[in-house]
Amino acid sequence: MTDRTTNSSRQEPDSRPTTAGSPDDRGTASDDRSTAPETLPFRDSGPESPDAASPDTETPATETPATETPVPEQSQARPRLRAARLRPADVIRLGGTGLRTRPLRVFLSALGIAIGVAAMIAVVGISRSGQAEVDRRLDALGTNLLRVAPGQSLGGEKAQLPYETVPMIRRIPPVRQVAATGATDAHIYRNDHIAIGRTGSLDVLAAGRDLLPAVGGRVRGGRWLDAATEKYPAVVLGATAAQRLDVYTPGTRVWIGGRWFSLIGVLDPVPLAPELDSAALVGWPAARTYLRFDGHPSMVYVRTEDSEVTAVRAVLPPTAYPEKPSEVRVSRPSDALAAREATESALTGLLLGLGGVALLVGGVGVGNTMVISVLERRPEIGLRRALGATRGQIRTQFVTESLLLSLIGGLGGTVLGTLITAGYAVSRGWPTVVPAWASAAGIGSTLLIGMIAGLYPAMRASRLSPTEALSTT
């Protein structure tokens, strides 16, 4: 009995299963756990199974290290860098910097643009100033003046208006004023020592007292014919006639038709009756008395109501010469002025074309300047690209430079063209007119040309890579 008990007690330690809670086992397990992160690779095995704590299974590989804590995706994503944006003020500042570094080249390029714009504005301004002068004169003189003159007969000979032409035309209700002149065979000379035939292409005309108001003429010096002087050998010279004879002082005597006539007045130029400028005018009765004038009118001036000009023009030939209305010519002096204005407008179009060519040449100069600027500034372009400037920013910079260069030329050309127009108009006594649309069109065309001229250099500059551009330094 005693021996069995002793043997069984001796065998108990060998038969008892080893528990994980024994000191030896705990020390071994703790050693394994402390070395597990260093000897075993990390793997995500999911949640720990219940069998992981069994004594027959190695547990260190299933334990999750401290670095296994999941990290949110937002903290793992790197922030994406965005290119800096240039404000309009920055773009203008960059463009102006490129121009300030090359002042002479900028001046010469802008000068080409300025010449083209100045030519266009000066042509338009001078044309409009001349048109304004014509309109002013027509407004002052009126467009209701008609001229009646003899035409040609069926045999080709020059016809004659009847003696009763003037009183018959006065019977037309819308007619306000009627005056006539008559051609004589006399000639005028400065004195009686001038050789016969050297008349200076001056005519001697018989005139009535109502001629000057009808044609809108004015006396520059002296006086016009009146009831007393129209019967005596007195003469009034037109502006051109006084200049050719070099006679301006009233009281001076001139030789007309073999006798002396006394000068009583000198006229200003008559725009609506330019034939009077080169004529010597004597009274109608004096012409019949001293110059053997036959009394037939050679030109009749008719003033009508403004609204009835067309109607009166239609009835003038049968009224002036009822027997032969086809031998009467009726004209309107204002139509001649309008035709001259149309001719000047055609010339203006030609000059505008020449100004456009000059402006195009200036645009070529701007493009050439920008291409050379890109070639010279390759290191600057490369440095800016290396520091983060985008292709669009480089392209915008050079287009801005081209626009600023064109704008400088356009503004300078506008000022120059306005000064030229003003100087010419003042020298001719015209009103100065520079249409606003001409200035706006000049500046707008320069900006358009500048943008087109600078687009290719800007595209070329934006295609340069930083390494290629910096390799030229």
C-alpha positions in Angstrom: 0.0 0.0 0.0 2.7 2.3 1.0 4.7 1.5 -2.1 1.8 2.2 -4.5 1.1 5.5 -3.0 4.7 6.5 -3.2 5.0 5.5 -6.9 1.8 7.3 -7.9 3.0 10.5 -6.2 6.2 10.3 -8.1 4.5 9.9 -11.4 2.1 12.8 -11.0 4.4 15.5 -12.3 5.0 13.5 -15.5 1.4 12.8 -16.2 0.0 16.3 -15.6 -0.4 18.3 -18.7 1.7 21.4 -19.0 -0.4 24.5 -18.7 0.2 27.8 -20.3 0.0 29.5 -16.9 3.1 28.0 -15.5 6.0 30.2 -14.9 8.2 28.5 -17.4 5.7 28.6 -20.1 4.8 32.2 -19.4 8.4 33.2 -19.7 8.8 31.3 -22.9 5.7 32.8 -24.4 6.7 36.3 -23.4 10.1 35.8 -25.1 8.5 34.5 -28.2 6.1 37.5 -28.3 8.9 40.0 -27.8 10.8 38.6 -30.7 7.9 37.9 -33.0 7.8 41.3 -34.7 11.4 41.0 -35.6 11.4 37.4 -36.9 8.0 37.1 -38.5 6.7 39.1 -41.5 3.6 41.2 -41.2 0.4 39.8 -42.5 -3.1 40.7 -42.0 -4.8 37.4 -40.8 -8.1 38.9 -39.8 -9.6 38.4 -36.4 -7.9 36.0 -34.0 -9.5 32.6 -33.9 -10.5 30.9 -30.6 -7.9 28.1 -31.1 -5.0 30.5 -31.1 -4.7 30.2 -27.3 -4.4 26.4 -27.3 -1.2 25.0 -25.9 -0.5 23.0 -29.0 -0.5 26.0 -31.3 2.1 28.7 -31.7 0.5 32.0 -31.0 3.2 34.7 -31.7 2.5 34.8 -35.5 -1.1 35.7 -34.9 -0.6 38.7 -32.7 -1.1 42.1 -34.4 1.8 44.6 -33.9 1.2 48.2 -32.8 1.8 49.5 -36.4 -1.1 47.7 -37.8 -3.6 50.5 -36.9 -5.5 51.4 -40.1 -4.6 54.9 -41.5 -7.3 56.9 -43.2 -7.0 57.3 -47.0 -7.0 61.2 -46.9 -3.9 61.2 -44.8 -2.1 58.8 -47.1 -2.9 60.9 -50.4 -0.3 63.5 -51.3 -1.7 67.1 -52.0 -1.6 68.0 -55.7 0.3 71.2 -56.5 -1.5 73.8 -58.6 0.1 76.3 -60.9 0.0 79.9 -59.7 -2.4 82.1 -61.4 -1.4 85.5 -62.9 -3.7 88.4 -62.3 -4.2 90.9 -65.1 -2.0 93.4 -63.3 0.8 90.8 -63.2 0.4 90.0 -66.9 0.6 93.7 -67.8 3.6 94.2 -65.5 5.4 91.3 -67.1 4.6 92.5 -70.6 5.8 96.1 -69.8 9.0 94.8 -68.3 9.9 93.1 -71.6 9.3 96.4 -73.5 11.3 98.5 -71.0 14.4 96.5 -71.4 14.6 97.3 -75.2 13.5 100.9 -75.6 15.1 101.7 -79.0 13.7 98.6 -80.7 10.3 99.2 -79.1 10.4 102.8 -80.4 11.2 101.8 -84.0 8.6 99.1 -84.1 5.9 101.4 -82.6 6.9 104.1 -85.1 6.0 101.9 -88.0 2.5 101.3 -86.5 2.1 105.0 -85.7 2.9 106.0 -89.3 0.2 103.7 -90.7 -2.4 104.8 -88.1 -1.6 108.5 -88.6 -1.9 108.2 -92.4 -5.3 106.6 -92.1 -6.6 109.1 -89.5 -5.2 112.1 -91.4 -6.8 111.0 -94.6 -10.2 110.5 -93.0 -9.9 113.6 -91.0 -8.9 115.9 -93.9 -11.6 114.4 -96.0 -14.3 114.9 -93.4 -13.0 118.4 -92.7 -13.3 119.3 -96.4 -16.8 117.8 -96.4 -17.8 119.8 -93.4 -16.6 122.9 -95.2 -18.6 122.1 -98.3 -21.7 121.4 -96.1 -21.1 124.7 -94.2 -20.9 126.6 -97.5 -24.0 124.9 -98.9 -25.9 125.7 -95.7 -24.9 129.3 -95.9 -25.4 129.7 -99.7 -28.3 127.3 -100.1 -29.0 124.5 -102.6 -32.0 126.2 -104.1 -30.1 128.1 -106.8 -30.7 127.2 -110.4 -28.8 128.5 -113.5 -30.5 129.0 -116.9 -28.2 129.3 -119.9 -28.7 129.1 -123.7 -27.8 125.8 -125.2 -27.2 124.9 -128.9 -29.6 125.2 -131.8 -30.5 122.3 -134.1 -27.8 123.6 -136.5 -25.1 123.4 -133.8 -24.9 127.1 -133.2 -25.1 128.7 -129.8 -28.6 129.8 -129.0 -29.8 133.1 -127.5 -32.3 133.6 -124.7 -35.1 136.0 -125.4 -35.1 139.5 -123.9 -38.2 138.6 -121.9 -36.6 135.6 -120.1 -36.1 137.3 -116.7 -39.6 138.8 -116.4 -41.2 135.5 -117.6 -39.3 133.4 -115.0 -40.4 135.9 -112.3 -44.0 134.8 -112.9 -43.3 131.2 -111.6 -44.9 131.3 -108.1 -42.2 129.4 -106.1 -39.4 131.6 -107.6 -38.1 134.1 -105.0 -35.2 135.9 -106.9 -34.1 136.2 -110.5 -31.0 137.9 -111.8 -29.1 137.8 -115.1 -25.8 138.6 -116.6 -25.0 139.3 -120.3 -21.9 138.6 -122.2 -20.3 141.5 -124.1 -17.6 141.7 -126.8 -15.5 144.1 -124.8 -12.2 143.3 -123.1 -10.6 144.7 -120.0 -7.0 145.8 -119.6 -5.0 147.4 -116.8 -4.3 150.5 -118.9 -4.5 151.6 -122.5 -0.8 150.6 -123.1 -1.5 146.8 -122.9 -1.4 145.1 -126.3 -4.7 144.0 -127.7 -5.4 140.4 -127.0 -3.6 140.1 -123.7 -6.8 140.0 -121.8 -5.8 137.5 -119.1 -8.9 135.4 -119.9 -11.2 137.9 -118.2 -14.8 138.5 -119.4 -16.8 141.7 -119.3 -20.4 141.1 -118.3 -23.4 143.2 -117.9 -25.1 142.7 -114.5 -28.2 143.9 -112.8 -28.4 145.3 -109.3 -30.1 142.1 -108.0 -27.3 139.8 -109.1 -25.3 139.8 -105.9 -28.1 138.8 -103.5 -29.3 136.1 -105.9 -25.9 134.3 -106.1 -25.0 134.9 -102.4 -21.9 137.0 -103.2 -20.2 139.5 -100.9 -18.2 142.7 -101.6 -14.7 142.5 -100.2 -13.9 146.2 -100.7 -15.8 149.2 -102.1 -19.5 148.8 -103.0 -21.8 147.0 -105.4 -23.7 148.5 -108.3 -26.7 150.7 -107.4 -29.2 152.9 -109.3 -26.6 155.6 -109.8 -23.5 153.7 -110.8 -25.2 151.2 -113.0 -25.8 153.9 -115.7 -22.2 155.2 -115.7 -18.8 153.7 -116.6 -18.3 152.0 -113.3 -17.0 148.4 -112.8 -16.9 145.8 -110.1 -14.2 143.2 -110.4 -14.4 139.5 -109.3 -11.7 138.1 -106.9 -9.7 136.5 -109.7 -10.0 139.4 -112.0 -8.7 141.9 -109.4 -5.8 139.6 -108.6 -4.7 139.3 -112.3 -5.0 143.0 -112.9 -3.5 143.8 -109.5 -6.2 146.3 -108.9 -7.9 146.5 -105.4 -8.4 150.1 -104.6 -11.7 151.8 -105.5 -11.3 154.8 -107.7 -8.6 153.2 -109.9 -9.2 153.4 -113.6 -9.2 150.4 -116.0 -9.4 150.3 -119.8 -12.6 148.5 -121.0 -13.9 148.5 -124.5 -11.7 151.5 -125.6 -12.6 153.8 -122.7 -11.8 154.3 -119.0 -14.0 152.8 -116.4 -13.7 153.5 -112.7 -13.4 150.7 -110.2 -16.0 150.9 -107.4 -15.7 147.5 -105.7 -14.0 144.0 -105.5 -15.9 140.8 -104.8 -15.1 137.9 -102.6 -15.0 134.5 -104.4 -18.5 133.3 -105.3 -18.7 129.5 -104.8 -22.0 128.9 -106.5 -21.1 131.2 -109.5 -17.4 130.8 -110.1 -17.7 132.3 -113.5 -18.1 135.7 -111.8 -14.7 135.5 -110.1 -12.9 136.1 -113.4 -15.2 138.8 -114.7 -15.6 142.5 -114.8 -19.2 143.5 -114.0 -20.7 146.7 -115.3 -24.3 148.0 -115.0 -26.9 146.7 -117.5 -27.7 150.2 -118.8 -24.0 151.2 -119.0 -23.2 148.1 -121.0 -25.8 148.9 -123.6 -24.7 152.5 -123.7 -20.8 152.2 -123.7 -20.1 148.6 -124.8 -22.7 148.0 -127.5 -24.4 145.2 -125.5 -27.3 143.7 -127.4 -29.4 143.0 -124.2 -29.7 139.2 -124.5 -29.1 137.5 -121.1 -26.3 134.8 -121.2 -26.9 133.4 -117.7 -30.0 133.6 -115.5 -29.8 132.8 -111.8 -33.0 131.7 -110.1 -33.6 131.2 -106.4 -36.7 129.1 -105.5 -38.3 127.6 -102.5 -36.3 124.7 -101.1 -39.2 122.3 -101.4 -40.0 123.3 -105.0 -36.5 123.1 -106.7 -37.3 120.0 -108.7 -40.7 121.3 -109.9 -39.3 124.7 -110.9 -36.4 123.0 -112.7 -38.8 121.1 -114.8 -40.8 124.2 -116.0 -37.8 126.6 -116.5 -37.0 125.6 -120.2 -40.5 126.2 -121.6 -40.9 129.3 -119.5 -37.5 130.9 -120.4 -37.9 130.1 -124.2 -41.4 128.9 -125.0 -40.7 128.6 -128.8 -37.5 126.5 -128.4 -37.3 124.9 -124.9 -34.8 122.3 -126.1 -32.3 125.1 -126.5 -32.3 126.0 -122.8 -29.9 124.4 -120.3 -30.8 124.3 -116.6 -28.2 123.3 -114.0 -27.8 123.3 -110.3 -24.5 124.6 -108.9 -24.8 122.6 -105.7 -24.8 119.4 -107.8 -21.3 120.4 -109.1 -20.1 120.8 -105.5 -21.6 117.4 -104.6 -19.9 115.8 -107.6 -16.6 117.3 -106.5 -17.1 116.0 -103.0 -17.8 112.5 -104.5 -14.5 112.7 -106.4 -12.7 113.6 -103.3 -14.3 110.7 -101.5 -12.9 108.3 -104.2 -9.4 109.8 -103.7 -9.9 109.3 -99.9 -10.6 105.6 -100.5 -7.3 105.3 -102.4 -5.4 107.1 -99.7 -7.0 104.9 -97.0 -5.8 101.9 -98.9 -2.2 103.3 -98.8 -2.6 103.9 -95.1 -3.7 100.3 -94.6 -0.6 99.1 -96.4 1.6 101.2 -94.1 -0.2 99.8 -91.1 0.3 96.2 -92.4 4.0 96.9 -92.8 4.1 98.2 -89.2 2.5 94.9 -88.1 5.2 92.9 -89.8 7.7 95.0 -87.9 6.0 94.1 -84.6 6.1 90.4 -85.5 9.8 90.6 -86.4 10.5 92.4 -83.1 8.7 89.7 -81.1 10.4 86.8 -82.9 13.8 88.3 -82.1 12.7 88.9 -78.6 11.9 85.3 -78.1 15.3 84.2 -79.5 17.1 86.6 -77.2 15.1 85.7 -74.1 15.4 81.9 -74.2 17.3 81.8 -70.9 14.5 83.9 -69.2 11.9 81.6 -70.7 13.7 78.5 -69.5 14.2 79.9 -66.0 10.5 80.8 -65.7 9.5 77.3 -66.9 11.9 75.7 -64.4 10.3 77.8 -61.6 6.9 76.5 -62.5 5.5 78.9 -65.1 3.1 77.1 -67.4 3.0 77.2 -71.2 -0.1 79.3 -71.1 1.5 81.9 -68.9 4.5 82.2 -71.2 2.2 82.5 -74.2 0.1 85.1 -72.4 3.2 87.1 -71.5 4.5 87.4 -75.1 1.0 88.1 -76.5 0.6 90.9 -73.9 4.0 92.4 -75.0 2.9 92.4 -78.6 -0.5 94.0 -77.7 1.2 96.7 -75.6 3.7 97.5 -78.4 0.8 97.8 -80.9 -1.2 99.9 -78.4 1.7 102.4 -78.0 2.0 102.7 -81.8 -1.8 103.1 -82.2 -2.1 105.8 -79.6 0.9 107.7 -81.0 -0.5 107.4 -84.5 -3.9 108.7 -83.4 -2.4 111.8 -81.8 -0.1 112.3 -84.8 -3.0 112.0 -87.3 -5.2 114.3 -85.3 -2.4 117.0 -85.3 -1.9 116.6 -89.0 -5.6 117.0 -89.7 -5.9 120.0 -87.4 -2.9 121.7 -89.0 -4.1 121.3 -92.5 -7.7 122.3 -91.7 -6.5 125.5 -89.9 -4.3 126.4 -92.8 -7.2 126.1 -95.2 -9.7 127.8 -92.9 -11.8 124.6 -92.5 -13.4 123.2 -89.4 -11.3 120.4 -87.9 -13.2 117.2 -87.9 -11.7 113.9 -86.8 -14.4 111.2 -86.6 -14.4 109.2 -83.3 -14.9 106.0 -85.3 -11.7 106.6 -87.2 -9.7 106.9 -84.0 -11.4 103.8 -82.6 -10.8 101.9 -85.8 -7.2 102.9 -85.9 -6.5 101.6 -82.3 -8.6 98.5 -82.8 -6.8 97.6 -86.0 -3.4 98.0 -84.3 -4.5 95.7 -81.5 -5.7 93.1 -84.0 -2.5 93.3 -86.0 -0.5 93.2 -82.8 -2.3 90.0 -81.6 -1.8 88.3 -84.9 1.8 89.4 -85.1 2.6 88.2 -81.6 0.7 84.9 -81.7 3.4 82.9 -83.5 6.3 84.1 -81.3 4.2 83.4 -78.2 3.4 79.9 -79.4 7.1 79.3 -80.2 8.1 80.6 -76.8 5.6 78.4 -74.9 6.9 75.2 -76.7 10.4 75.6 -75.3 11.2 73.1 -72.6 13.2 74.3 -69.6 16.3 72.2 -70.4 16.3 73.3 -74.0 16.0 77.0 -73.1 18.6 76.9 -70.3 21.1 75.0 -72.4 21.7 78.2 -74.4 23.1 80.1 -71.5 
